[in-house]
Amino acid sequence: MIKGLLFVLRIAIAWFLVVVLAALAWSEIPWLGRFDWPVTVAGILTMALVVAGALSHLARVRLIAGRLDNGALANRQHRQIEIPLEAGEAFDLLDAAIRELPRVEQVESARGSLLVHAKVRRATNQGESPLGRWNPLSWFETPRNQLQATVTASHGGGSVTLICEPATPAWSYWFLLDGGSNFEHAEAITRAVSERVAALRRAEKAAATQTETEKALTVAKLRLLHAQLEPHFLYNTLASAQLLTRSDPPRADEMLGYLIHYLRHSLPRSDDEISTLDAELERAVAYMEILKIRMGPRLAVQVDVPESLRATPLPTMMLQTLVENAIKHGLEPRIGGGTVWIRARRSRDTVAVTVADDGDGFNASTSGTGIGLKNLRERLHLVYGSQATLAVVANFPTGVAATITMPAEFVRESQHV
């Protein structure tokens, strides 16, 4: 209350000095100077309007700001807003927030200098008054405001300097009132910026949640597919081993040994999301050795993986999926069977792992549904992003070659699946 009274007193004193100067000037006019009542009446009316306008300003500011202090009562408002975005992104966000202000006009923005200028017409209730624009109280109000916003790069984001003020010379602040409109504009822009930053954070969180959901879905699909294939493989292997115990016990013992080796590498581990090429190769070789006993001379295997690459990080079951596809869709349908090649090579910062066969190739009747390769591509994207690829091409002269190209080094802290 005291600050409000001091504010009214300051405005009244400024206008009182103007009235006194006007009276002195009037008294110096020949002949008219003898009549002092017009100056007295005009002075009293002026002071009454000034006090009424100042009280109206106080009521408006209290309504907008909920308080009366020097910061809220001032015609000129200054804000320092920290935006946790790169300076260019912060400028785009700020520019959009300013352009959405009601009654904004003459917006001039320069992205190169990170500067925005704008003019804003004041909201007024004069239209509801019988006097309209001739309402004397409107003579003491600023008709338009202006704002300037500058973005500067700061540590970890952009810092915005926002100034909202009347579009009049600085000396007019002693005589004209803005009705709290500049405080309202400064607060509105601050809220708009905060809401836009929060919306970006919500979008980022939603995208992260969606990525986690896609990851979980992909892993679930892989586990479901593996759960569907594993019982059939185990059943067929055990059935073959049972038959061999009667006709060829040594080979039955060999098959069970490979099965134990395969299962040992297939058991879930707490950190089995990222395995190594060596561990995945042992699982795949054990799997193929079992099938070699079942398929006989119809299946041949050639492995060409240098020792220096065997420690390369590789997500689990990827190599196994390619081997299973090569045998199931390439070699098993052929009467004469064929060969599966597993090859790994390094080129600068990437490693390419290829599984090829000389089977039926892209035969529609044996090509399968493609679910395994689709899941494999999704897992590659989730683990490596755009740094890894899966290429499936025709092998020469027959068959298919599938190649995974991935980074040679992998930071475990960044893994996703």
C-alpha positions in Angstrom: 0.0 0.0 0.0 2.8 2.4 0.9 4.6 1.8 -2.4 1.3 2.4 -4.2 0.8 5.7 -2.4 4.4 6.8 -3.2 3.8 5.9 -6.9 0.6 8.1 -7.0 2.5 10.9 -5.2 5.4 10.7 -7.8 3.1 10.9 -10.7 1.1 13.8 -9.0 4.3 15.8 -8.3 5.5 15.4 -11.9 2.2 16.7 -13.3 1.9 19.4 -10.6 5.2 20.8 -11.8 3.8 20.8 -15.4 0.7 22.6 -14.2 2.8 25.2 -12.3 4.9 25.8 -15.4 1.8 26.1 -17.5 0.3 28.6 -15.1 3.5 30.7 -15.1 3.5 30.7 -18.9 -0.2 31.8 -18.9 0.4 34.6 -16.5 3.0 36.1 -18.9 0.5 36.3 -21.8 -0.7 39.9 -22.4 -4.3 40.6 -21.5 -5.1 36.9 -20.9 -2.8 36.8 -18.0 -5.2 38.9 -16.0 -7.7 36.0 -16.0 -6.3 33.3 -13.7 -9.5 31.2 -13.3 -9.1 29.2 -16.5 -5.6 28.1 -15.4 -6.9 27.2 -12.0 -9.8 25.2 -13.3 -7.6 23.4 -15.9 -5.0 22.7 -13.2 -7.6 21.2 -10.8 -9.1 19.0 -13.6 -5.7 17.9 -14.7 -4.6 16.9 -11.2 -7.9 15.1 -10.6 -7.5 13.1 -13.8 -3.9 12.3 -13.0 -4.8 11.0 -9.6 -7.7 9.0 -11.0 -5.5 7.6 -13.8 -2.8 6.6 -11.3 -5.3 4.9 -9.0 -6.7 3.0 -12.0 -3.1 2.0 -12.9 -2.6 0.6 -9.4 -5.9 -1.3 -9.5 -4.9 -2.8 -12.9 -1.4 -3.8 -11.8 -2.8 -5.4 -8.6 -5.2 -7.4 -10.7 -2.5 -8.6 -13.1 0.4 -9.1 -10.8 -1.4 -9.7 -7.5 1.0 -7.3 -5.7 2.2 -3.7 -5.7 5.9 -3.2 -5.7 8.4 -1.3 -7.8 8.9 -4.2 -10.2 5.2 -4.6 -11.0 4.4 -0.9 -11.1 7.3 0.0 -13.5 6.4 0.9 -17.1 9.7 -0.7 -18.2 10.1 -4.4 -17.5 13.3 -6.5 -17.7 13.5 -10.3 -17.7 16.5 -12.6 -17.9 15.3 -16.1 -19.1 17.6 -19.1 -19.2 16.6 -21.6 -21.9 18.3 -25.1 -21.8 18.7 -25.2 -25.6 21.3 -24.3 -28.1 21.2 -20.5 -28.9 19.7 -21.0 -32.4 16.9 -23.3 -31.0 16.3 -20.9 -28.2 15.9 -18.0 -30.6 13.4 -20.0 -32.7 11.4 -20.8 -29.6 11.5 -17.2 -28.4 10.5 -15.8 -31.8 7.5 -18.1 -32.0 6.4 -17.1 -28.5 6.6 -13.4 -29.3 4.6 -13.8 -32.5 1.8 -15.4 -30.6 1.3 -12.4 -28.3 -2.2 -10.8 -28.8 -2.2 -7.6 -30.8 1.5 -8.0 -31.8 2.6 -6.2 -34.9 5.7 -5.1 -36.8 7.8 -8.2 -35.6 11.3 -7.9 -36.9 13.5 -10.9 -36.2 17.1 -11.6 -37.3 18.3 -15.1 -36.6 21.9 -14.3 -37.5 22.1 -11.7 -34.7 19.6 -13.5 -32.4 17.6 -10.3 -32.0 13.8 -9.7 -32.1 12.0 -6.4 -32.2 8.2 -6.0 -32.0 5.4 -3.5 -31.3 2.3 -4.4 -29.4 -1.0 -2.5 -29.3 -2.4 -2.0 -25.8 -5.7 -3.7 -24.9 -8.2 -1.0 -23.9 -11.7 -0.8 -22.5 -12.4 2.7 -23.9 -14.9 1.2 -26.3 -17.1 0.4 -23.4 -17.1 4.0 -22.2 -19.7 6.5 -23.5 -16.8 8.9 -24.3 -14.8 6.3 -26.2 -11.5 7.6 -27.3 -12.4 11.0 -25.8 -12.2 9.5 -22.3 -9.9 11.9 -20.5 -8.2 9.1 -18.6 -6.9 7.7 -21.9 -4.8 10.9 -22.3 -2.5 9.7 -19.6 -2.0 6.1 -21.1 0.6 4.9 -23.5 -1.2 3.6 -26.7 1.5 1.1 -27.8 4.3 -0.9 -26.3 7.5 -2.2 -27.7 9.7 -5.2 -26.8 13.2 -6.3 -27.6 14.6 -9.8 -27.0 18.2 -10.8 -27.4 19.6 -14.3 -27.2 23.2 -14.9 -26.1 24.9 -18.3 -26.0 25.6 -19.4 -22.4 27.1 -22.5 -20.9 24.7 -25.4 -21.8 22.0 -23.2 -23.4 20.8 -19.8 -24.5 20.2 -16.8 -22.2 17.4 -14.4 -23.2 17.4 -10.7 -22.3 13.8 -9.4 -22.6 12.8 -5.7 -22.4 9.2 -4.6 -22.5 8.5 -0.8 -22.5 6.2 1.9 -23.8 6.8 3.0 -27.4 7.5 6.5 -26.1 10.6 8.5 -25.0 12.0 7.6 -21.6 11.0 11.0 -20.1 7.4 10.1 -20.7 7.6 7.4 -18.0 7.1 10.2 -15.4 3.8 11.3 -16.9 2.2 8.4 -18.9 1.0 5.0 -17.5 0.9 1.6 -19.2 -1.8 0.0 -17.0 0.5 -2.9 -16.2 0.6 -4.0 -19.9 4.3 -4.4 -20.1 4.4 -6.5 -17.0 1.7 -8.6 -18.6 3.7 -9.0 -21.8 6.9 -9.9 -20.0 5.1 -12.5 -17.9 3.2 -13.9 -20.9 6.5 -14.4 -22.9 8.2 -16.0 -19.9 5.3 -18.4 -19.5 5.2 -19.2 -23.2 8.9 -20.0 -23.3 8.6 -22.2 -20.2 5.6 -24.0 -21.7 7.4 -24.6 -25.0 10.5 -25.9 -23.2 8.3 -28.2 -21.1 6.5 -29.4 -24.3 9.9 -30.2 -25.9 10.9 -32.1 -22.8 7.6 -34.0 -22.8 8.1 -34.8 -26.5 11.7 -36.1 -25.8 10.4 -38.1 -22.9 7.6 -39.6 -25.1 10.1 -40.4 -27.8 12.4 -42.1 -25.2 9.4 -44.0 -23.9 8.5 -45.0 -27.4 12.0 -46.2 -28.1 12.0 -48.2 -24.9 8.6 -49.7 -25.9 9.9 -50.6 -29.4 13.0 -52.1 -27.8 10.9 -54.2 -25.5 8.6 -55.2 -28.3 11.6 -56.2 -30.5 13.2 -58.2 -27.8 9.9 -59.9 -27.0 9.4 -60.8 -30.7 12.9 -62.3 -30.7 12.3 -64.3 -27.6 9.0 -65.5 -28.8 10.5 -66.5 -32.1 13.4 -68.2 -30.3 11.0 -69.9 -27.9 9.0 -71.2 -30.9 12.2 -72.6 -32.7 14.0 -73.9 -29.7 11.6 -76.7 -28.7 11.5 -78.0 -32.3 15.3 -78.0 -32.5 15.7 -79.7 -29.2 13.0 -82.3 -30.0 14.6 -83.1 -33.4 18.1 -83.3 -31.9 17.0 -85.6 -29.0 15.0 -87.7 -31.3 18.0 -88.1 -33.7 20.3 -88.9 -30.7 17.9 -91.6 -29.5 18.0 -93.3 -32.9 21.8 -93.0 -33.0 22.1 -94.7 -29.6 20.9 -97.9 -31.2 22.7 -97.7 -34.5 25.8 -95.5 -33.9 26.4 -94.8 -30.2 29.6 -92.9 -30.7 27.8 -90.4 -33.0 25.0 -90.2 -30.6 27.5 -89.3 -27.9 29.1 -86.7 -30.2 25.7 -85.1 -31.0 24.8 -84.9 -27.3 28.1 -83.2 -26.6 27.5 -80.6 -29.2 24.0 -80.1 -27.8 25.4 -79.5 -24.3 27.9 -77.0 -25.8 25.1 -75.3 -27.7 22.8 -75.1 -24.6 25.7 -73.8 -22.5 26.0 -70.8 -24.8 22.2 -70.3 -25.0 21.5 -70.1 -21.3 20.4 -66.5 -20.4 22.9 -64.4 -18.5 22.5 -61.1 -16.6 24.7 -59.3 -19.2 23.9 -61.3 -22.3 22.5 -58.3 -24.2 25.9 -57.7 -25.8 28.0 -60.8 -26.4 31.1 -61.3 -28.5 31.7 -62.7 -32.0 33.6 -65.5 -30.5 30.8 -66.6 -28.1 28.2 -66.3 -30.8 30.4 -68.2 -33.2 30.8 -71.1 -30.8 27.0 -71.3 -30.4 26.5 -71.2 -34.2 29.2 -73.8 -34.8 27.8 -76.2 -32.1 24.3 -75.7 -33.8 25.7 -76.6 -37.2 27.7 -79.6 -35.9 24.5 -81.0 -34.6 22.8 -80.4 -38.0 25.8 -82.0 -39.8 25.2 -85.2 -37.9 21.5 -85.1 -38.8 22.0 -84.0 -42.4 25.2 -85.9 -43.1 27.2 -84.9 -46.2 24.4 -82.6 -47.2 25.8 -79.9 -44.9 29.3 -78.4 -45.1 30.6 -75.6 -42.9 33.5 -73.2 -43.5 34.5 -70.6 -40.9 36.9 -67.8 -41.7 37.1 -65.5 -38.6 40.5 -64.1 -37.6 41.4 -64.4 -34.0 41.9 -60.6 -33.8 38.2 -60.1 -34.5 36.7 -62.7 -32.1 36.5 -60.2 -29.3 34.3 -57.9 -31.3 31.1 -57.0 -29.4 28.0 -58.6 -31.1 24.4 -58.6 -29.8 23.2 -62.1 -28.9 21.5 -64.4 -31.4 22.2 -62.3 -34.4 24.8 -64.6 -35.9 22.6 -67.6 -34.9 19.6 -66.1 -36.8 21.6 -65.7 -40.0 22.9 -69.3 -39.7 19.4 -70.7 -39.1 18.0 -68.8 -42.1 20.8 -70.0 -44.3 20.2 -73.7 -43.4 16.5 -73.7 -43.1 15.6 -71.6 -46.2 18.7 -72.2 -48.3 20.1 -75.7 -47.8 17.5 -78.0 -46.3 15.1 -77.6 -49.2 17.8 -78.7 -51.6 18.3 -82.5 -52.2 22.0 -82.1 -52.4 22.3 -79.6 -49.5 25.2 -77.2 -49.7 27.8 -75.1 -47.7 27.5 -72.4 -45.1 30.3 -69.8 -44.9 30.9 -67.6 -41.9 33.4 -64.8 -42.6 34.5 -61.7 -40.7 36.6 -58.8 -41.9 37.6 -55.4 -40.5 37.7 -52.2 -42.5 38.9 -49.2 -40.6 36.4 -48.7 -37.7 33.9 -51.2 -38.8 33.6 -55.0 -38.8 31.6 -56.9 -41.4 30.3 -60.4 -40.5 28.9 -62.4 -43.4 26.9 -65.6 -43.4 26.5 -67.0 -46.9 25.2 -70.2 -48.5 24.9 -71.8 -51.9 21.3 -72.9 -51.5 18.1 -72.1 -53.3 18.6 -68.3 -52.9 15.6 -66.0 -53.1 13.1 -68.7 -53.7 9.5 -67.6 -52.9 8.6 -71.1 -51.7 11.4 -71.3 -49.1 12.1 -67.6 -48.3 10.0 -67.6 -45.1 8.1 -64.7 -43.5 11.1 -62.5 -42.9 10.3 -61.9 -39.2 13.8 -63.0 -38.1 15.6 -60.5 -40.4 13.1 -57.8 -39.5 13.7 -58.2 -35.8 17.4 -58.3 -36.5 17.3 -55.0 -38.3 15.3 -53.4 -35.5 17.8 -54.7 -32.9 20.7 -53.3 -34.9 19.0 -49.9 -35.0 18.3 -49.9 -31.3 21.8 -50.9 -30.4 23.9 -49.0 -33.0 21.4 -46.4 -34.5 22.5 -45.6 -38.0 26.1 -46.9 -37.4 25.1 -50.5 -38.3 23.5 -52.1 -41.3 22.2 -55.5 -42.5 22.6 -56.2 -46.2 21.0 -59.4 -47.7 22.0 -60.0 -51.3 22.2 -62.9 -53.8 25.3 -65.0 -53.5 27.2 -66.1 -56.6 26.4 -68.4 -58.4 23.6 -69.5 -56.0 22.4 -68.8 -52.6 22.2 -65.8 -50.3 24.8 -63.7 -48.5 23.7 -61.7 -45.4 26.2 -59.2 -44.0 26.1 -57.3 -40.7 28.3 -54.2 -40.7 28.8 -52.6 -37.3 31.3 -50.5 -35.3 34.4 -52.3 -34.3 34.3 -50.7 -30.8 31.2 -50.6 -28.6 30.7 -48.6 -25.4 28.6 -50.7 -23.1 27.2 -47.6 -21.3 25.3 -46.7 -24.5 23.8 -50.1 -25.2 20.0 -50.3 -25.5 19.2 -54.0 -25.8 
